[in-house]
């Protein structure tokens, strides 16, 4: 056990979860402006090994462990987060217009489950402000931007199909030259309309058709629901078959709460939202397996998210077919050193299994 889990975490967990998150982003923003501070963070947390380097979708990743969307919602702490040893960062979700998100409270910890419940509702500064912010920095690792439809609040009138599609298009047009890749969030578990909209295949077709006109030169990932089973995966692959700008897939959190929570129901019943962390790991791993078995592996790749706390967790997703992995919840429970620990552990696992580099391990569960 380390200082974070034995001393610091018990203190931090006494604080409101969202307040603590806000403070971490605020501190990260301040540290990011100081080169000396970033160098210190890098010396403490970064880990470099050529076996972890991978060339994927035309981008060089120093290691496969990235930060998932949802942590840095508006790209305010990119420099400091990059210094923690991540191989890439995904910021957002970003929408065309600024959004305050859902009313508070909207974030809770479930220590018994090594999980959190998230009901943020996509608060962010909006695409224009984020684009202006990104123009002033040079990330030291690949940067992804997660894009979603604007959440206009629970009292906002319903939007038409054209308005929803236009919201995505405005964001993509503004941000497409600001990052190394884009991730289109087509399945937000905390926005009912946004989640249901793309279960209709024709809406996905309409979005793809509109995106073709934008001359997108960076890779695009589709972040989709883990529900629907094999049929939904096969339908998605058929829908994007002719869309050359689509480079891969990420499975989002499922809406609601899984049945395997250890936290007593009378406690989590008062917490509205989607669960992130260990309880969703098995479902998303199943989706990764089924997608990898069916997709064109020369064209697409998978970013694996959900329940990654250890090198073994990350390695399992990689062996199932994920070329990259991302984490979020484990930072809250294990602290910033978790990134270095996972990367060090991945090197030991590669050596154990006789792989010269991380790319050789991708999908080996099916070889």
N, C-alpha and C positions, 0 to 999 in steps of 0.2 A: 504494500500500500504506500502511496506517496503523500506529500504534503497537501495536495489539493483534496484528495478524497477523505483524508483523516482529519484535517484541520479546517481548510478553507470551505469545503463544500457544506459541512453542517451549518456554518455561519451564513453562507449565501442562501441556503434553502430556507432560512428564517425570513428572508425578504420576499416580497411579492415577485412572482416569476416575471411578469412583463416589465416591472420597474427595473429588475436586475438585468434583463435583456437590453433595455434601453441604455442603461449605464455602460454595459459592455461595448455597445456600438459607439456611444459618445467617447469613451476612453480610447477605443480603437481609432476613431477619427482624429483625436488629438495626437496619439502616438504616431499615426501615419504621416504627420507633417514633420516629424523629427527623424532625420536619417540615422542618427545615433541610436535612437530607440528601436528602429526597425532592425538595425544591425545587431543589437543586443537580443532582440526576440529571435532573430534568425540563428544566432549562435546557440541559443538555448533549445530551440525547437526544430530547426530544419535538419533534414537528414538526406544525404545525397548518395546514390549508388547507381552506377550505369545500368545495372540489371533491371531497374525500375523504370527507366526511360522508355517511352513508347512513341512512335509516330502513328497517329490515328487521325483519320479524316483530314489529312494534310496538315495537322498541327502536332508540334512536338510537345509532349507532356513530360515533365521531369520525374513524375511518379503518378500512379493511377488514382491516388486518393484526393478527392476534391471536396469542397464545401458545397452542400446542397442549397438550393434556393430556399428562401424563408428566413435565413439568419440575418443577412445584410440586405434589407428590403429595398434600399434606394442607393446602394453603392457608396456608402459613406465611410467605410472602413477598409477599403480594398488593400491599401499598402500594408497596414498592420496585419490583416488576415493572411496575406501572401507570405509574410515573414514567419508565420507559424508552421511552415513546411508543407502546405497544401500543394498538390500538383496542378490544380486549377481551382477557380472560384466561379460559382454561379450566383449572380445577384438577382434580386427580385422576389416576388413577381412585380413587374412594372406594367402599368396600364397607360393608355393614351392620355387620360386626365388624372390629376391627383385624386387620391381617395383617403378618407379617414379610416376606412375599414369598418368593422363591426363594433358595437358598443362594448365597453369593458364591464366585467372581467372577460378575458378571452385567451388566457394562457394559464395552464396548470401543470404541475409536476405530479407524476405517479411513481414515487420511489420504489414501491414494491414490484412494479412492472418494468422498471428502467424505461420509462416512457413519459411523454408529455401529451396533453390534450390541447389542440390548437384550434382556435376559432377567430383568428385575427381578421379574416375577411379582406385580406390583400391591401393593407394600408401602404401607401408609397407616395413619392413626390411627383409622379407623373413622368412621361417619357421625355418631354422637353427639358425639364430640370435635370434629369439623370444624364441625358446626352451632354448637356453643358458641363456637368460635373466630370464626366468621363473624359472630356476633351482636355482637361487640365492635368490628367495623371497618365502615367505609363506603367501599367501593371507588369510585375516581374514574372508572372505565370499566366497561362491562358485564361481568358475571361469569357464567361458565358452570361447571357442576359435572358432571364425567364420573362416571357411576355404573356399577359392575361387581359381579359376584358375588364374594363373599369367597373368597380363596385360602387354604385351611386347611392347606396343606402337602402334600408328596408322600406322606406316610404316612397322611393322613386317609382315612377310609372314603368310598366313593362316596356322593354325595348323590342323593336322589330328585328327580324332576321338580318335585314340590311344594315341596321345600326350596329348590331353585334359584330358582324363581319368587318364593317368599317372601322370599328374600334381597334380590332387587331391590326388592320392594315395601316392605320395611322401610327401605331406604335412601331411596327416593323419598319415603315418608311423612315421614321425618326432615328431608330436605333441600329439599323442593319449594318452600318459602317463603324459602329462604336465598340464592337467586341469580336472575339475570335469565333464564336458560334452563338446562335440563338436557340432558345428552347421555348416552344409554343405550348403554354399550359392550356390544354383542352379539357381539363378535368379537375377543376378546383373543388375539393371536398367541402368547402365552406360557403360556396355560392350555388344555390340550388339551380338557378337558371343556367349559369355557366356550365355546370356539370351535365345537365340534361341535354343541352343544345347539341353537343357533338355525338350523342348517342344516335342521332339521326344521321346516317351516312351521307345523305345529300348535303347536309350543312358542312361536313368535312370537305366534300367535293367542291362546294362553293368557295370555301376558304382557300383551298389549294389553287383553284382557278384564279382567284384574285391575287394570290401571292406570286404567281408566274409573271405577272406584269411588273414586278418591282425590281427585277435584276438583282436578286440576292446573291452575293458572291461568297458569303460565309456559309459553313454547314448549318443545317437546321435540324433540330431534334423535336420530336413530338412527345409531349408529356401527357400520358393517357391514363385512364382508369385501369386498375388491376382487376376490375370486375368484368364479368361477361364470358370468362373462360376462353377456350380455344376458338370458339366461333368468333368472338370479338377480335381476337388477334388476327385470325385469317382474313376477316373482313377489312381490318385496318390495312393489312399488307396489300390486299387487292385495291383498296381505295387510293393508295399512294404509289402504286406500281409505276406510273408514268411520270412521277414528279421527281426530276433529277436533283432538285435542291434539298430533298429530304435525305438526311444522312444517318438517322438512327432514332432510337426510342428510349424513353424513361417512363417507368411506371410510378404513378402518383400514389398518395395515401388513399385508402378507401374511405368513403364517408361513414360516419357513425362510429360505433365502438365494437371491436371484436368480442367474441364470446370467451376468450381465454384470459381476460383480465384477472389479476390476483387482488387488485384493490377492491374492497367491499363495494357492492353496488350502491349502497346508500350514500357513499362518498362520491363516486364518479357520476351518479345520476344528476348531481347538481352542476356538472361541468359539461357544457355543450361544445361539440366540435369533433374533430378527427384525431385519431391516436397516431402518434409518431414514436418510433422506437422498436423495442424487441417484439411487442405483440403482433406487429404487421410483417415481421421478417419472413415467415413461412409462406404467406400468400404471395408476396412480391417475388420471392425466390422461385415459386412455381411458375409465375408469369415469365420470368427471365428464361427459364428452361424451355417453355413452350415457344416463346418468341425466337430463341436462338435456333431451335430445331427447324423452324419454318421459314426464317428470313433468308434473303440472299446475303451470305456472309461476306461476299466481296464488295457489296455495296453499302450495307448497313452495319452499325455497331450499337451496342447497348450500354447505357450508363445505369449501373445498379445502385439503388437507394433503398434504405429501410433496415434498421436494426443492426447497423455495423458498429460494434464496440471493440472488436479485437481483430488481429491479423487473420485469424481463422475465419471470422465472419466475412471479411473482405475477400479472402482467397476462395471461399466457397462460391461467392457470386461470380468471381472471375472464372473459376472452373466450370460454372454453369453457363457461361457465355458473355458475361459483362467485360467489356474492354476497359472501362473505367468504373470507379465507384465513388459515391458521395456520402457524407455523413453530416449530421446536425445534432441529433439528440445526445449522442455520446460525448460531445464537447461539454454539454451541461452536466453530465454525470461523471465524466472522467477528467475533464479539464483540457487545456490546450495541448498538453503533452501526448494526448491520445494519437495525434497524427503521426508523430515520430515513432511511437511504439508500434503502430500498425505497419509503417513502412519498414522498420527494422525487422519486425516479425515476418513480413512478406519475403524479405531476403532470405531468412532462415528456411522458410517453406519452399522457396524456389531451389535452394541448395539441396534440401532434403529430397526433392522430387527430380533433381537432375535437369532443371530448366536453366538455360543460359540467360533468359530475360523474361519479363512478365508477359510479353506477348505470346510466348510459347505455351503458357498455362491456360489461355483463354479457350473455353469450351472443351477442355480435356476430359470432362466428365462423360462426354459423348463419343470420344475417340476409341 
